[in-house]
Amino acid sequence: MSQFHQSLSAATDAPDDGPVPIVTHDPDTGLPWPAPTTPEPEFITLAQFLFEAVAESTDGCLVEPDGICRHGHPSWLLRLGVI
């Protein structure tokens, strides 16, 4: 096996290359969260949520970055496992 193939296979086996797990249940209660009604924000928007200390929930309400809106939808940061 050439050195190129070894480094290529090592790069593709990195744990960070896998899909991001989506958290579908409340970790505290174990109950499922409602399905999102808004599209998933882009990465830069998620970073802004952390910086500005206000985030959008999966139904569009504004909540704290680790919050859940009054309709039971978690923030996108919670749903995507960032927080």
Z-matrix of the N, CA and C atoms (Angstrom, degrees):
N
C 1 1.461
C 2 1.525 1 107.63
N 3 1.300 2 115.50 1 133.76
C 4 1.455 3 119.04 2 -178.12
C 5 1.528 4 110.44 3 -76.84
N 6 1.318 5 114.12 4 164.58
C 7 1.462 6 119.48 5 -179.83
C 8 1.524 7 110.86 6 -64.56
N 9 1.335 8 117.06 7 -32.63
C 10 1.457 9 120.85 8 178.82
C 11 1.526 10 110.32 9 -63.26
N 12 1.317 11 118.04 10 -45.21
C 13 1.463 12 121.66 11 -179.62
C 14 1.529 13 111.60 12 -65.53
N 15 1.329 14 117.15 13 -35.49
C 16 1.461 15 119.95 14 178.36
C 17 1.519 16 110.82 15 -65.81
N 18 1.328 17 117.35 16 -45.12
C 19 1.456 18 119.50 17 -178.61
C 20 1.525 19 110.87 18 -70.62
N 21 1.329 20 117.83 19 -33.28
C 22 1.456 21 121.28 20 178.48
C 23 1.526 22 110.43 21 -67.27
N 24 1.314 23 117.85 22 -43.49
C 25 1.463 24 119.58 23 -179.81
C 26 1.524 25 110.72 24 -69.07
N 27 1.322 26 117.99 25 -32.85
C 28 1.467 27 120.41 26 177.03
C 29 1.519 28 110.28 27 -67.17
N 30 1.326 29 116.96 28 -36.33
C 31 1.465 30 120.15 29 -179.59
C 32 1.523 31 111.44 30 -70.59
N 33 1.331 32 117.66 31 -35.18
C 34 1.466 33 119.81 32 -178.34
C 35 1.519 34 112.20 33 -80.60
N 36 1.331 35 118.48 34 -14.71
C 37 1.454 36 121.58 35 179.59
C 38 1.522 37 112.81 36 -91.36
N 39 1.330 38 117.71 37 3.66
C 40 1.460 39 121.44 38 -178.29
C 41 1.528 40 109.80 39 -64.93
N 42 1.337 41 118.11 40 136.46
C 43 1.465 42 120.10 41 -178.59
C 44 1.521 43 113.73 42 -64.94
N 45 1.333 44 118.05 43 -22.47
C 46 1.460 45 120.86 44 -179.30
C 47 1.523 46 112.74 45 -76.35
N 48 1.339 47 117.42 46 -9.59
C 49 1.452 48 120.36 47 -177.49
C 50 1.521 49 113.01 48 -85.11
N 51 1.309 50 118.55 49 -7.48
C 52 1.452 51 121.50 50 -178.31
C 53 1.516 52 111.81 51 -77.24
N 54 1.325 53 116.08 52 169.17
C 55 1.462 54 119.07 53 178.30
C 56 1.522 55 111.73 54 -66.37
N 57 1.314 56 115.41 55 151.14
C 58 1.460 57 120.91 56 179.28
C 59 1.528 58 108.17 57 -76.00
N 60 1.331 59 117.91 58 127.20
C 61 1.460 60 118.28 59 178.83
C 62 1.527 61 110.91 60 -70.21
N 63 1.295 62 115.84 61 139.34
C 64 1.455 63 120.75 62 176.99
C 65 1.519 64 107.43 63 -103.87
N 66 1.315 65 115.92 64 126.77
C 67 1.458 66 121.91 65 -178.75
C 68 1.529 67 107.30 66 -84.55
N 69 1.322 68 116.80 67 117.62
C 70 1.457 69 120.49 68 -175.51
C 71 1.520 70 112.97 69 -103.26
N 72 1.347 71 117.00 70 -8.83
C 73 1.463 72 120.84 71 -178.39
C 74 1.524 73 110.31 72 -127.38
N 75 1.301 74 115.86 73 148.73
C 76 1.460 75 121.66 74 175.34
C 77 1.522 76 108.17 75 -65.71
N 78 1.339 77 118.63 76 120.84
C 79 1.468 78 119.73 77 -177.99
C 80 1.528 79 113.21 78 -64.64
N 81 1.331 80 118.02 79 -24.96
C 82 1.462 81 120.52 80 -179.27
C 83 1.527 82 112.55 81 -78.86
N 84 1.332 83 116.35 82 -43.67
C 85 1.464 84 119.53 83 -175.26
C 86 1.521 85 113.37 84 -102.73
N 87 1.329 86 117.30 85 -21.96
C 88 1.452 87 120.90 86 -176.78
C 89 1.518 88 113.23 87 81.85
N 90 1.320 89 117.21 88 -1.06
C 91 1.456 90 121.02 89 -179.77
C 92 1.531 91 109.78 90 -79.84
N 93 1.324 92 117.42 91 145.94
C 94 1.469 93 119.06 92 179.86
C 95 1.521 94 111.65 93 -72.26
N 96 1.344 95 114.82 94 144.80
C 97 1.446 96 120.60 95 174.46
C 98 1.529 97 108.27 96 -83.91
N 99 1.333 98 117.62 97 154.25
C 100 1.470 99 119.84 98 176.11
C 101 1.528 100 110.82 99 -63.30
N 102 1.310 101 116.32 100 153.25
C 103 1.465 102 121.17 101 177.47
C 104 1.530 103 109.53 102 -65.06
N 105 1.333 104 117.57 103 143.60
C 106 1.460 105 120.27 104 178.67
C 107 1.526 106 111.82 105 -61.52
N 108 1.323 107 115.74 106 143.33
C 109 1.456 108 121.11 107 176.54
C 110 1.523 109 111.93 108 -111.47
N 111 1.330 110 116.95 109 -2.90
C 112 1.461 111 122.21 110 176.02
C 113 1.527 112 107.88 111 -121.51
N 114 1.335 113 117.89 112 153.63
C 115 1.460 114 119.86 113 178.90
C 116 1.526 115 112.08 114 -67.54
N 117 1.316 116 115.21 115 151.43
C 118 1.467 117 120.67 116 179.38
C 119 1.527 118 109.81 117 -63.77
N 120 1.348 119 117.52 118 130.80
C 121 1.468 120 120.15 119 -179.93
C 122 1.531 121 111.71 120 -68.51
N 123 1.317 122 114.88 121 158.62
C 124 1.462 123 120.17 122 176.45
C 125 1.526 124 109.75 123 -73.71
N 126 1.323 125 115.80 124 165.97
C 127 1.464 126 121.85 125 -175.97
C 128 1.522 127 112.08 126 -57.40
N 129 1.321 128 117.66 127 -43.72
C 130 1.472 129 120.78 128 -177.71
C 131 1.526 130 110.58 129 -62.91
N 132 1.323 131 117.04 130 -35.40
C 133 1.462 132 120.98 131 178.25
C 134 1.523 133 110.33 132 -67.75
N 135 1.325 134 117.04 133 -40.20
C 136 1.467 135 120.29 134 177.07
C 137 1.526 136 110.77 135 -61.92
N 138 1.335 137 116.71 136 -40.20
C 139 1.466 138 120.55 137 177.40
C 140 1.524 139 110.88 138 -63.89
N 141 1.328 140 116.94 139 -38.86
C 142 1.467 141 120.08 140 177.78
C 143 1.527 142 110.83 141 -64.77
N 144 1.324 143 117.58 142 -36.70
C 145 1.463 144 120.46 143 176.90
C 146 1.529 145 110.23 144 -56.42
N 147 1.318 146 117.21 145 -43.26
C 148 1.468 147 120.83 146 179.63
C 149 1.526 148 111.07 147 -67.80
N 150 1.321 149 116.50 148 -42.98
C 151 1.463 150 121.41 149 -176.84
C 152 1.523 151 111.24 150 -66.98
N 153 1.332 152 117.31 151 -41.61
C 154 1.461 153 121.47 152 -175.36
C 155 1.529 154 113.26 153 -87.69
N 156 1.324 155 117.42 154 -7.59
C 157 1.468 156 123.13 155 178.91
C 158 1.525 157 112.60 156 61.05
N 159 1.324 158 116.37 157 28.45
C 160 1.462 159 122.14 158 171.46
C 161 1.527 160 105.96 159 -143.41
N 162 1.312 161 116.70 160 136.72
C 163 1.451 162 120.90 161 -175.54
C 164 1.518 163 110.38 162 -131.70
N 165 1.305 164 114.86 163 162.75
C 166 1.456 165 121.58 164 175.97
C 167 1.526 166 107.99 165 -95.05
N 168 1.315 167 116.00 166 136.69
C 169 1.467 168 119.37 167 175.13
C 170 1.525 169 108.53 168 -82.95
N 171 1.315 170 116.48 169 173.77
C 172 1.456 171 120.64 170 -176.01
C 173 1.522 172 113.01 171 -70.90
N 174 1.339 173 117.71 172 -3.30
C 175 1.471 174 120.08 173 173.46
C 176 1.520 175 112.13 174 -115.33
N 177 1.350 176 117.65 175 6.25
C 178 1.455 177 121.35 176 174.98
C 179 1.515 178 115.80 177 101.00
N 180 1.335 179 118.74 178 -8.95
C 181 1.466 180 120.63 179 177.26
C 182 1.524 181 109.86 180 -69.58
N 183 1.322 182 117.03 181 153.08
C 184 1.459 183 121.12 182 174.89
C 185 1.522 184 109.18 183 -92.55
N 186 1.322 185 115.50 184 130.31
C 187 1.466 186 122.49 185 -178.16
C 188 1.518 187 108.86 186 -140.73
N 189 1.318 188 116.60 187 174.51
C 190 1.459 189 120.71 188 171.60
C 191 1.529 190 107.85 189 -67.22
N 192 1.346 191 118.11 190 156.67
C 193 1.460 192 119.66 191 -177.77
C 194 1.534 193 114.48 192 -54.35
N 195 1.337 194 117.20 193 -31.21
C 196 1.464 195 119.36 194 178.78
C 197 1.528 196 111.43 195 -107.40
N 198 1.334 197 116.25 196 24.30
C 199 1.452 198 120.54 197 -173.11
C 200 1.517 199 114.91 198 -100.01
N 201 1.320 200 113.02 199 170.97
C 202 1.452 201 123.27 200 176.74
C 203 1.529 202 106.32 201 -127.63
N 204 1.331 203 117.09 202 133.83
C 205 1.462 204 120.05 203 -177.54
C 206 1.522 205 110.60 204 -74.58
N 207 1.311 206 116.05 205 172.90
C 208 1.463 207 120.24 206 -177.10
C 209 1.523 208 112.38 207 -69.33
N 210 1.337 209 116.63 208 -11.69
C 211 1.465 210 120.85 209 177.60
C 212 1.526 211 111.84 210 -92.02
N 213 1.343 212 116.51 211 -2.04
C 214 1.458 213 121.07 212 178.46
C 215 1.514 214 115.72 213 93.08
N 216 1.343 215 117.45 214 5.43
C 217 1.464 216 120.89 215 179.17
C 218 1.529 217 109.89 216 -88.72
N 219 1.339 218 117.81 217 132.14
C 220 1.466 219 120.63 218 178.12
C 221 1.525 220 111.03 219 -78.47
N 222 1.326 221 116.01 220 163.28
C 223 1.463 222 119.58 221 172.72
C 224 1.528 223 107.98 222 -65.05
N 225 1.319 224 115.74 223 156.94
C 226 1.462 225 119.07 224 177.79
C 227 1.527 226 110.63 225 -62.01
N 228 1.321 227 117.48 226 -30.89
C 229 1.465 228 120.15 227 179.32
C 230 1.530 229 111.03 228 -65.48
N 231 1.330 230 116.78 229 -37.86
C 232 1.469 231 119.97 230 175.19
C 233 1.517 232 110.83 231 -69.34
N 234 1.318 233 116.39 232 -46.31
C 235 1.467 234 121.66 233 -177.16
C 236 1.529 235 111.70 234 -59.39
N 237 1.340 236 116.37 235 -37.26
C 238 1.455 237 120.57 236 -178.26
C 239 1.523 238 113.34 237 -89.59
N 240 1.339 239 116.79 238 1.27
C 241 1.449 240 119.66 239 176.21
C 242 1.519 241 114.66 240 77.98
N 243 1.324 242 117.89 241 17.30
C 244 1.471 243 121.03 242 179.45
C 245 1.516 244 109.42 243 -73.76
N 246 1.324 245 116.42 244 -38.71
C 247 1.470 246 121.67 245 -179.90
C 248 1.509 247 108.20 246 -111.91
